[in-house]
């Protein structure tokens, strides 16, 4: 692609960066949606545990996704537009998780509590997961129990 074409569609470097990050987040959301659609988990406990195991297993390795998010987090500390993209992505991520885990819905308080638990847990686990003392199964059970307890 020629530089003139890029400049025609994107008026600044920030516009290019936002478009790249937005596209990446769309792919991440689509992957999560596909994962939840393929799940055979029934009931809240099975669905929450499915999410917990999926998220925790992903956090056990330093994947390309983890590397990309670390770069995006770093950029977001200096760029308000990227920071807003990140906030919007996490809100979408949280909505997908809660809608999957609790398809019959939660009241606003339960929804906010589950989202406030899961987002920082998964993101923090992606950085620290390889150093926690509990194994994957025990951690998933703990996270499932915590999630169900705050959803009430």
HUDA-V178826 format. One record per residue. N is the residue number from 0. NEAR is the number of other C-alpha atoms within 10 Angstrom. Layout:
# HUDA-V178826
N&NEAR ; N&NEAR
This chain:
# HUDA-V178826
0&5 ; 1&6 ; 2&7 ; 3&9 ; 4&9 ; 5&13 ; 6&13 ; 7&9 ; 8&10 ; 9&15 ; 10&10 ; 11&11 ; 12&11 ; 13&14 ; 14&15 ; 15&15 ; 16&16 ; 17&18 ; 18&15 ; 19&12 ; 20&19 ; 21&17 ; 22&12 ; 23&16 ; 24&20 ; 25&14 ; 26&12 ; 27&15 ; 28&17 ; 29&12 ; 30&12 ; 31&18 ; 32&15 ; 33&11 ; 34&13 ; 35&20 ; 36&11 ; 37&9 ; 38&13 ; 39&10 ; 40&17 ; 41&11 ; 42&13 ; 43&18 ; 44&17 ; 45&15 ; 46&22 ; 47&25 ; 48&23 ; 49&21 ; 50&26 ; 51&24 ; 52&20 ; 53&15 ; 54&19 ; 55&24 ; 56&16 ; 57&17 ; 58&22 ; 59&16 ; 60&14 ; 61&13 ; 62&12 ; 63&9 ; 64&15 ; 65&16 ; 66&11 ; 67&13 ; 68&18 ; 69&13 ; 70&11 ; 71&18 ; 72&15 ; 73&13 ; 74&15 ; 75&17 ; 76&10 ; 77&10 ; 78&14 ; 79&12 ; 80&15 ; 81&23 ; 82&18 ; 83&13 ; 84&18 ; 85&19 ; 86&13 ; 87&14 ; 88&19 ; 89&18 ; 90&14 ; 91&15 ; 92&19 ; 93&20 ; 94&16 ; 95&16 ; 96&22 ; 97&24 ; 98&14 ; 99&21 ; 100&26 ; 101&18 ; 102&12 ; 103&9 ; 104&12 ; 105&16 ; 106&9 ; 107&9 ; 108&12 ; 109&18 ; 110&19 ; 111&16 ; 112&15 ; 113&23 ; 114&22 ; 115&14 ; 116&16 ; 117&22 ; 118&16 ; 119&12 ; 120&16 ; 121&18 ; 122&17 ; 123&12 ; 124&19 ; 125&22 ; 126&15 ; 127&12 ; 128&23 ; 129&16 ; 130&10 ; 131&10 ; 132&9 ; 133&12 ; 134&12 ; 135&18 ; 136&14 ; 137&12 ; 138&18 ; 139&22 ; 140&16 ; 141&14 ; 142&21 ; 143&22 ; 144&14 ; 145&14 ; 146&24 ; 147&17 ; 148&12 ; 149&16 ; 150&19 ; 151&12
